[in-house]
Amino acid sequence: MNFDENYPDSSSSVALAARAGNLETLKWLVSHQGNSIESQDNRGWRPIHEAAYCDHAECLKFLLCHSNTNVNAYTFEGQTALWIAADNNSFDAAKILLEAGGHVNLPNNEDVAPLHRAASKGFKEMTNLLISNGANVNLTDYGDYTPLHEAAIQWKCYSAMEQTKRAHDGATTIMLAAQSGCLQCVQLLAELGANPNLKANDGVIAVHLAVIGNHTAVLKFLLGITDYTLIEQSCAVNLHNHTYHSISGFNYSSTDIESINIFVLAVTYGRWNLIGILIEEGLKPDFFAFPINFSTAGGKWFRALGYKWLTPLSFVMAYSPFGDESIEAVKLLIRKGSSGVIAIQNGFVPPLFALIAIATWDEDREQQVLALDFLVQECNVLRVTSWVK
């Protein structure tokens, strides 16, 4: 049975009157015709749910005056009239239901409470009403999200809620706010004491999510309050696992990736505009290690030479197919100072070697030749080759 859609022929005349807000008809049907006020439609909705949904205060008061009305009656999805009122910002109805004994913390079948719904939709007055009537700000839903998590996701923040609660995946509210791109939320949470340096279960911190979401203003703010040591340590191999998504078309296996490199995130998700910001804020791409896939022919060759790491520039060179965005990333990294010389001194694969030895030349040869030409023109390739000899 479909609980989302109301079947017209399943609604009683009392329910229709309550939905329409027709108090006189409602009184006549109940008091003179003896129609039931507890009849349910295909969703399990009673007249009280209809009145709450439409915020028909007088109809709601009339229904609640009858002893047969259960103020906390559930729909088939576990929604009370108060839950529905909170979900639809029916403020007057919510006040009436609370005064009539509506339980403020009763969740639906997915453990989502009225406060979750009000907070997620940005209904500030409704949120304050529920909290002032005893709503538990630390209740968690099926995903271990609190109302503040929901508010952060939807770009809304409420200082009355606890900001240190974690979701099932270890995500904090400031992480979710960063992911959503709400600068005001991130700033407010930081003022309330939210820690941007806390890691989720997969090692991600708030600044990583700002990069993934391509939120420039949020990224700049977080870089100002985040410990850069943690950003650098996130590149440590085997520290944690994290799956990258090949949004930009790079060809590699996610099982080979066991670190969170903020520059590689920017490249992988096509956030080319953020690479310059990361560098301008003091992060040096050549020092951000990225493990080599030693299972490839090129990887085995590099292991024999003692190399273990790729720089973000070498990463772009090594993982094809190439494209317009790839070549632009190469140019940007080089122009922003990723020359490859420092990488040699630290045991990283020089970008020229990555392009020649690891990259697949079966496709997009024209772009790869352009990248090679750019390296020759812009990088100290002679120094690279003379060092190898």
Secondary structure, DSSP 4 states (H G I P E B T S, - for coil): --SSS--GGGS-HHHHHHHHT-HHHHHIIIIIS---SS---TT---HHHHHHHHT-HHHHHHHHTSTT--TT---TTS--HHHHHHHTT-HHHHHHHHHTT--TT---TTS--HHHHHHHTT-HHHHHHHHHTT--TT---TTS--HHHHHHHTT---TTS-S----TT---HHHHHHHHT-HHHHHHHHHTT--TT---TTS--HHHHHHHTT-HHHHHHHHTTS-HHHHHHTT-TTS-------TT-----GGG--S--HHHHHHHTT-HHHHHHHHHTT--GGG--EE--TTSHHHHHHHHTT--EE-HHHHHHHS----HHHHHHHHHHHHTT--SHHHHHTTEEPHHHIIIIIS-TTS-HHHHHHHHHHHHHHS-HHHHHHHH-
